[in-house]
Amino acid sequence: MDIIWALAFSSHLGMQGDYNEVHPHVRLVNDDKIAGAYYNSESRLSLYAGYRYELNNVGAELALVTGYNDTVVPYIRGTYDFNNTIRAYAAPAYEYNSKVGDDIGVVIGFEITIYKLHQMKMSQY
């Protein structure tokens, strides 16, 4: 299992709202399972759990996340790892705007790993 502390920066394309663009993040990784917490775009705490699939430097994450509109919502994110520290990401976004109607956009950004604690799996004796 790995414990990762990271800092992400985002931009909301195609959206009208004023969003937080700095996201402190902690993540637990166990094989392809992920869980964590981050300060989200609505300036609230989000908790999530799901799966991460990787092929070389490209990844896809599928999870359920809290912290948006007081409900649990699906989460999907595509990633590209430049190295062990810097990851680019993109995710679909939805926004309800009472003045102009619904907006569909994309959140893009970079995530920088600040610290990674790697714990070896316990072997059975």
Biotite code that builds the C-alpha atoms (Angstrom):
import biotite.structure as struc

atoms = struc.array([
    struc.Atom([0.000, 0.000, 0.000], chain_id="A", res_id=1, res_name="MET", atom_name="CA", element="C"),
    struc.Atom([1.197, 3.510, -0.828], chain_id="A", res_id=2, res_name="ASP", atom_name="CA", element="C"),
    struc.Atom([0.231, 6.768, 0.861], chain_id="A", res_id=3, res_name="ILE", atom_name="CA", element="C"),
    struc.Atom([0.617, 9.782, -1.394], chain_id="A", res_id=4, res_name="ILE", atom_name="CA", element="C"),
    struc.Atom([0.479, 13.470, -0.476], chain_id="A", res_id=5, res_name="TRP", atom_name="CA", element="C"),
    struc.Atom([0.035, 15.715, -3.510], chain_id="A", res_id=6, res_name="ALA", atom_name="CA", element="C"),
    struc.Atom([-0.935, 19.194, -4.610], chain_id="A", res_id=7, res_name="LEU", atom_name="CA", element="C"),
    struc.Atom([-3.065, 19.625, -7.736], chain_id="A", res_id=8, res_name="ALA", atom_name="CA", element="C"),
    struc.Atom([-3.783, 22.726, -9.824], chain_id="A", res_id=9, res_name="PHE", atom_name="CA", element="C"),
    struc.Atom([-6.820, 22.861, -12.121], chain_id="A", res_id=10, res_name="SER", atom_name="CA", element="C"),
    struc.Atom([-8.586, 24.931, -14.736], chain_id="A", res_id=11, res_name="SER", atom_name="CA", element="C"),
    struc.Atom([-12.302, 24.607, -15.553], chain_id="A", res_id=12, res_name="HIS", atom_name="CA", element="C"),
    struc.Atom([-12.863, 24.927, -19.299], chain_id="A", res_id=13, res_name="LEU", atom_name="CA", element="C"),
    struc.Atom([-16.374, 25.661, -20.578], chain_id="A", res_id=14, res_name="GLY", atom_name="CA", element="C"),
    struc.Atom([-17.682, 26.497, -17.097], chain_id="A", res_id=15, res_name="MET", atom_name="CA", element="C"),
    struc.Atom([-19.181, 29.789, -15.874], chain_id="A", res_id=16, res_name="GLN", atom_name="CA", element="C"),
    struc.Atom([-18.625, 29.478, -12.113], chain_id="A", res_id=17, res_name="GLY", atom_name="CA", element="C"),
    struc.Atom([-15.791, 30.759, -9.965], chain_id="A", res_id=18, res_name="ASP", atom_name="CA", element="C"),
    struc.Atom([-13.905, 27.653, -8.824], chain_id="A", res_id=19, res_name="TYR", atom_name="CA", element="C"),
    struc.Atom([-11.082, 26.853, -6.442], chain_id="A", res_id=20, res_name="ASN", atom_name="CA", element="C"),
    struc.Atom([-8.088, 25.803, -8.511], chain_id="A", res_id=21, res_name="GLU", atom_name="CA", element="C"),
    struc.Atom([-5.702, 24.552, -5.785], chain_id="A", res_id=22, res_name="VAL", atom_name="CA", element="C"),
    struc.Atom([-6.330, 21.068, -4.389], chain_id="A", res_id=23, res_name="HIS", atom_name="CA", element="C"),
    struc.Atom([-4.303, 19.528, -1.547], chain_id="A", res_id=24, res_name="PRO", atom_name="CA", element="C"),
    struc.Atom([-4.739, 15.758, -1.839], chain_id="A", res_id=25, res_name="HIS", atom_name="CA", element="C"),
    struc.Atom([-3.973, 12.578, 0.116], chain_id="A", res_id=26, res_name="VAL", atom_name="CA", element="C"),
    struc.Atom([-4.406, 9.161, -1.513], chain_id="A", res_id=27, res_name="ARG", atom_name="CA", element="C"),
    struc.Atom([-4.144, 5.519, -0.481], chain_id="A", res_id=28, res_name="LEU", atom_name="CA", element="C"),
    struc.Atom([-3.220, 3.083, -3.248], chain_id="A", res_id=29, res_name="VAL", atom_name="CA", element="C"),
    struc.Atom([-3.439, -0.705, -2.916], chain_id="A", res_id=30, res_name="ASN", atom_name="CA", element="C"),
    struc.Atom([-2.868, -2.489, -6.239], chain_id="A", res_id=31, res_name="ASP", atom_name="CA", element="C"),
    struc.Atom([-5.598, -1.029, -8.503], chain_id="A", res_id=32, res_name="ASP", atom_name="CA", element="C"),
    struc.Atom([-7.761, 0.293, -5.625], chain_id="A", res_id=33, res_name="LYS", atom_name="CA", element="C"),
    struc.Atom([-7.649, 3.989, -4.667], chain_id="A", res_id=34, res_name="ILE", atom_name="CA", element="C"),
    struc.Atom([-9.187, 6.050, -1.859], chain_id="A", res_id=35, res_name="ALA", atom_name="CA", element="C"),
    struc.Atom([-8.482, 9.534, -0.659], chain_id="A", res_id=36, res_name="GLY", atom_name="CA", element="C"),
    struc.Atom([-9.489, 13.043, 0.242], chain_id="A", res_id=37, res_name="ALA", atom_name="CA", element="C"),
    struc.Atom([-8.950, 16.405, -1.449], chain_id="A", res_id=38, res_name="TYR", atom_name="CA", element="C"),
    struc.Atom([-10.039, 20.025, -1.232], chain_id="A", res_id=39, res_name="TYR", atom_name="CA", element="C"),
    struc.Atom([-12.360, 20.261, -4.241], chain_id="A", res_id=40, res_name="ASN", atom_name="CA", element="C"),
    struc.Atom([-13.249, 22.938, -6.784], chain_id="A", res_id=41, res_name="SER", atom_name="CA", element="C"),
    struc.Atom([-16.225, 24.062, -4.682], chain_id="A", res_id=42, res_name="GLU", atom_name="CA", element="C"),
    struc.Atom([-13.893, 24.703, -1.705], chain_id="A", res_id=43, res_name="SER", atom_name="CA", element="C"),
    struc.Atom([-15.183, 21.664, 0.177], chain_id="A", res_id=44, res_name="ARG", atom_name="CA", element="C"),
    struc.Atom([-13.699, 18.379, 1.340], chain_id="A", res_id=45, res_name="LEU", atom_name="CA", element="C"),
    struc.Atom([-14.238, 15.452, -1.015], chain_id="A", res_id=46, res_name="SER", atom_name="CA", element="C"),
    struc.Atom([-13.746, 11.783, -0.119], chain_id="A", res_id=47, res_name="LEU", atom_name="CA", element="C"),
    struc.Atom([-13.505, 9.136, -2.834], chain_id="A", res_id=48, res_name="TYR", atom_name="CA", element="C"),
    struc.Atom([-12.974, 5.429, -3.405], chain_id="A", res_id=49, res_name="ALA", atom_name="CA", element="C"),
    struc.Atom([-12.581, 3.491, -6.621], chain_id="A", res_id=50, res_name="GLY", atom_name="CA", element="C"),
    struc.Atom([-10.127, 1.966, -9.066], chain_id="A", res_id=51, res_name="TYR", atom_name="CA", element="C"),
    struc.Atom([-7.140, 3.099, -11.101], chain_id="A", res_id=52, res_name="ARG", atom_name="CA", element="C"),
    struc.Atom([-6.082, 1.354, -14.292], chain_id="A", res_id=53, res_name="TYR", atom_name="CA", element="C"),
    struc.Atom([-2.641, 2.001, -15.835], chain_id="A", res_id=54, res_name="GLU", atom_name="CA", element="C"),
    struc.Atom([-0.857, 1.204, -19.056], chain_id="A", res_id=55, res_name="LEU", atom_name="CA", element="C"),
    struc.Atom([2.662, 2.627, -19.133], chain_id="A", res_id=56, res_name="ASN", atom_name="CA", element="C"),
    struc.Atom([2.298, 6.377, -18.427], chain_id="A", res_id=57, res_name="ASN", atom_name="CA", element="C"),
    struc.Atom([-1.450, 6.575, -19.158], chain_id="A", res_id=58, res_name="VAL", atom_name="CA", element="C"),
    struc.Atom([-4.096, 5.967, -16.509], chain_id="A", res_id=59, res_name="GLY", atom_name="CA", element="C"),
    struc.Atom([-7.846, 5.979, -15.968], chain_id="A", res_id=60, res_name="ALA", atom_name="CA", element="C"),
    struc.Atom([-9.600, 6.393, -12.629], chain_id="A", res_id=61, res_name="GLU", atom_name="CA", element="C"),
    struc.Atom([-13.189, 5.403, -11.876], chain_id="A", res_id=62, res_name="LEU", atom_name="CA", element="C"),
    struc.Atom([-14.588, 6.188, -8.438], chain_id="A", res_id=63, res_name="ALA", atom_name="CA", element="C"),
    struc.Atom([-17.421, 7.566, -6.349], chain_id="A", res_id=64, res_name="LEU", atom_name="CA", element="C"),
    struc.Atom([-16.830, 10.947, -4.689], chain_id="A", res_id=65, res_name="VAL", atom_name="CA", element="C"),
    struc.Atom([-18.558, 13.097, -2.057], chain_id="A", res_id=66, res_name="THR", atom_name="CA", element="C"),
    struc.Atom([-18.489, 16.860, -1.545], chain_id="A", res_id=67, res_name="GLY", atom_name="CA", element="C"),
    struc.Atom([-20.465, 18.021, -4.576], chain_id="A", res_id=68, res_name="TYR", atom_name="CA", element="C"),
    struc.Atom([-24.105, 19.079, -4.075], chain_id="A", res_id=69, res_name="ASN", atom_name="CA", element="C"),
    struc.Atom([-24.344, 17.021, -0.861], chain_id="A", res_id=70, res_name="ASP", atom_name="CA", element="C"),
    struc.Atom([-24.516, 13.732, -2.757], chain_id="A", res_id=71, res_name="THR", atom_name="CA", element="C"),
    struc.Atom([-22.272, 10.945, -3.976], chain_id="A", res_id=72, res_name="VAL", atom_name="CA", element="C"),
    struc.Atom([-21.398, 11.297, -7.665], chain_id="A", res_id=73, res_name="VAL", atom_name="CA", element="C"),
    struc.Atom([-19.387, 9.258, -10.174], chain_id="A", res_id=74, res_name="PRO", atom_name="CA", element="C"),
    struc.Atom([-15.832, 10.343, -10.857], chain_id="A", res_id=75, res_name="TYR", atom_name="CA", element="C"),
    struc.Atom([-13.802, 9.602, -13.963], chain_id="A", res_id=76, res_name="ILE", atom_name="CA", element="C"),
    struc.Atom([-10.373, 11.002, -14.704], chain_id="A", res_id=77, res_name="ARG", atom_name="CA", element="C"),
    struc.Atom([-7.778, 10.342, -17.370], chain_id="A", res_id=78, res_name="GLY", atom_name="CA", element="C"),
    struc.Atom([-4.120, 10.878, -16.499], chain_id="A", res_id=79, res_name="THR", atom_name="CA", element="C"),
    struc.Atom([-0.680, 11.040, -18.045], chain_id="A", res_id=80, res_name="TYR", atom_name="CA", element="C"),
    struc.Atom([2.456, 10.669, -15.905], chain_id="A", res_id=81, res_name="ASP", atom_name="CA", element="C"),
    struc.Atom([5.411, 12.757, -17.077], chain_id="A", res_id=82, res_name="PHE", atom_name="CA", element="C"),
    struc.Atom([7.554, 11.179, -14.351], chain_id="A", res_id=83, res_name="ASN", atom_name="CA", element="C"),
    struc.Atom([7.170, 9.891, -10.763], chain_id="A", res_id=84, res_name="ASN", atom_name="CA", element="C"),
    struc.Atom([6.297, 13.371, -9.510], chain_id="A", res_id=85, res_name="THR", atom_name="CA", element="C"),
    struc.Atom([4.194, 15.175, -12.146], chain_id="A", res_id=86, res_name="ILE", atom_name="CA", element="C"),
    struc.Atom([0.864, 13.934, -13.485], chain_id="A", res_id=87, res_name="ARG", atom_name="CA", element="C"),
    struc.Atom([-1.444, 15.730, -15.947], chain_id="A", res_id=88, res_name="ALA", atom_name="CA", element="C"),
    struc.Atom([-5.163, 14.986, -15.755], chain_id="A", res_id=89, res_name="TYR", atom_name="CA", element="C"),
    struc.Atom([-8.471, 15.689, -17.449], chain_id="A", res_id=90, res_name="ALA", atom_name="CA", element="C"),
    struc.Atom([-12.000, 14.967, -16.243], chain_id="A", res_id=91, res_name="ALA", atom_name="CA", element="C"),
    struc.Atom([-15.492, 15.762, -17.523], chain_id="A", res_id=92, res_name="PRO", atom_name="CA", element="C"),
    struc.Atom([-17.378, 18.420, -15.551], chain_id="A", res_id=93, res_name="ALA", atom_name="CA", element="C"),
    struc.Atom([-21.031, 19.413, -15.169], chain_id="A", res_id=94, res_name="TYR", atom_name="CA", element="C"),
    struc.Atom([-22.383, 22.694, -13.847], chain_id="A", res_id=95, res_name="GLU", atom_name="CA", element="C"),
    struc.Atom([-25.962, 23.839, -13.279], chain_id="A", res_id=96, res_name="TYR", atom_name="CA", element="C"),
    struc.Atom([-26.318, 27.532, -13.999], chain_id="A", res_id=97, res_name="ASN", atom_name="CA", element="C"),
    struc.Atom([-29.782, 29.014, -13.323], chain_id="A", res_id=98, res_name="SER", atom_name="CA", element="C"),
    struc.Atom([-29.085, 31.989, -15.627], chain_id="A", res_id=99, res_name="LYS", atom_name="CA", element="C"),
    struc.Atom([-27.860, 30.232, -18.762], chain_id="A", res_id=100, res_name="VAL", atom_name="CA", element="C"),
    struc.Atom([-28.706, 26.555, -18.208], chain_id="A", res_id=101, res_name="GLY", atom_name="CA", element="C"),
    struc.Atom([-26.487, 23.540, -17.769], chain_id="A", res_id=102, res_name="ASP", atom_name="CA", element="C"),
    struc.Atom([-22.839, 23.642, -18.761], chain_id="A", res_id=103, res_name="ASP", atom_name="CA", element="C"),
    struc.Atom([-20.722, 20.671, -19.700], chain_id="A", res_id=104, res_name="ILE", atom_name="CA", element="C"),
    struc.Atom([-16.997, 21.239, -19.660], chain_id="A", res_id=105, res_name="GLY", atom_name="CA", element="C"),
    struc.Atom([-13.704, 19.711, -18.720], chain_id="A", res_id=106, res_name="VAL", atom_name="CA", element="C"),
    struc.Atom([-11.346, 20.099, -15.788], chain_id="A", res_id=107, res_name="VAL", atom_name="CA", element="C"),
    struc.Atom([-7.678, 19.911, -16.719], chain_id="A", res_id=108, res_name="ILE", atom_name="CA", element="C"),
    struc.Atom([-4.693, 20.200, -14.467], chain_id="A", res_id=109, res_name="GLY", atom_name="CA", element="C"),
    struc.Atom([-1.420, 19.014, -13.021], chain_id="A", res_id=110, res_name="PHE", atom_name="CA", element="C"),
    struc.Atom([-0.814, 17.091, -9.830], chain_id="A", res_id=111, res_name="GLU", atom_name="CA", element="C"),
    struc.Atom([2.562, 17.204, -8.092], chain_id="A", res_id=112, res_name="ILE", atom_name="CA", element="C"),
    struc.Atom([3.474, 14.435, -5.660], chain_id="A", res_id=113, res_name="THR", atom_name="CA", element="C"),
    struc.Atom([5.006, 16.015, -2.582], chain_id="A", res_id=114, res_name="ILE", atom_name="CA", element="C"),
    struc.Atom([5.647, 12.827, -0.615], chain_id="A", res_id=115, res_name="TYR", atom_name="CA", element="C"),
    struc.Atom([5.075, 9.115, -1.233], chain_id="A", res_id=116, res_name="LYS", atom_name="CA", element="C"),
    struc.Atom([5.273, 6.498, 1.505], chain_id="A", res_id=117, res_name="LEU", atom_name="CA", element="C"),
    struc.Atom([5.605, 2.980, 0.132], chain_id="A", res_id=118, res_name="HIS", atom_name="CA", element="C"),
    struc.Atom([4.835, 0.082, 2.452], chain_id="A", res_id=119, res_name="GLN", atom_name="CA", element="C"),
    struc.Atom([5.649, -3.448, 1.369], chain_id="A", res_id=120, res_name="MET", atom_name="CA", element="C"),
    struc.Atom([2.879, -6.028, 1.420], chain_id="A", res_id=121, res_name="LYS", atom_name="CA", element="C"),
    struc.Atom([3.002, -8.437, 4.293], chain_id="A", res_id=122, res_name="MET", atom_name="CA", element="C"),
    struc.Atom([3.789, -11.935, 3.060], chain_id="A", res_id=123, res_name="SER", atom_name="CA", element="C"),
    struc.Atom([2.084, -14.951, 4.508], chain_id="A", res_id=124, res_name="GLN", atom_name="CA", element="C"),
    struc.Atom([4.226, -17.349, 6.528], chain_id="A", res_id=125, res_name="TYR", atom_name="CA", element="C"),
])
